[in-house]
């Protein structure tokens, strides 16, 4: 693979990588201190998660460029093929390379933790590829939000814990819900921003199917779910009071929710998308810190 480093960085879409980092941080916080925990395993899990997310971004870039409607779409900074920074073949090779590396790391983790992890890893790879790739991309059938909620929430958090301690933890499912809710909110904001473009080109997303009002309500509901989980656990004394830490992000959540509820222009909705990604990262870091403390 050749091409400039800046082009590959753009294709990797760094602003999306919190989706790969946060569930591993939360899963690691839950596994910390239990028999079998090792920071090396945490590092490998995080690296594999980042590779899968980058691979999914490469597949999305490659597949979107190949679509007949792509010539009429907004030319985002990460559209490296359309901008002539990388060829389609280079991006395809990049996707294969990072998915291959993620697979090797995943097999090493499976060898350590057990075969149940294999099926989680295989499912994650399949979703990462078929979300945008293949003859019938799943993301074009209004399946994006449920797939992201399950894969980037429970599957990744519980998989991270299982990679460490070789068993399923009920707490991992519970604390994966805020992670799942906020990463799904990122996709909702993205689909709101692109709704008119998607409608023109016949792409089915949750917005084109159910309408903007329903998705705006869904977005706020997801934010409420994220804040409710740690608050209820802390208020009931089921967990440390440090679990109130994620509530430090409430002002940011309120601001971005206002943008999502009221904005119609692409620029404001794009700002809401970036702010939702920042909310997901900051909330996730504070949730992991609360669990550790």
Number of C-alpha atoms within 10 A of each C-alpha: 11 11 12 10 9 11 19 20 13 17 26 23 16 14 12 19 19 21 25 24 21 29 33 29 22 30 29 30 22 22 25 19 11 11 10 13 17 16 11 10 18 21 13 17 26 19 18 23 27 23 24 26 28 26 27 25 25 30 26 25 24 25 19 19 18 13 9 9 14 14 12 10 14 10 12 10 12 20 21 24 20 19 13 10 17 19 16 19 12 17 26 18 15 21 25 15 15 20 22 15 15 24 19 13 18 23 16 14 23 20 13 15 20 15 14 15 24 18 12 18 24 13 13 21 21 13 20 23 22 17 22 23 21 11 8 11 17 19 21 16 14 17 15 22 21 13 18 25 22 17 20 28 31 23 22 29 30 29 27 29 27 23 29 26 18 20 15 14 17 9 13 26 16 17 25 26 24 27 28 29 26 29 28 28 28 25 20 26 28 18 23 29 24 19 21 15 16 19 14 12 14 12 17 19 24 24 24 20 14 12 13 19 11 12 22 21 13 15 22 20 13 20 22 15 17 24 21 15 16 28 20 14 17 16 13 11 10 10 15 16 17 17 23 18 18 22 18 12 16 14 11 16 22 12 13 22 21 14 19 26 16 11 15 13 10 14 11 16 23 18 16 25 25 18 20 28 23 19 25 27 23 18 25 26 21 22 26 24 17 20 23 17 11
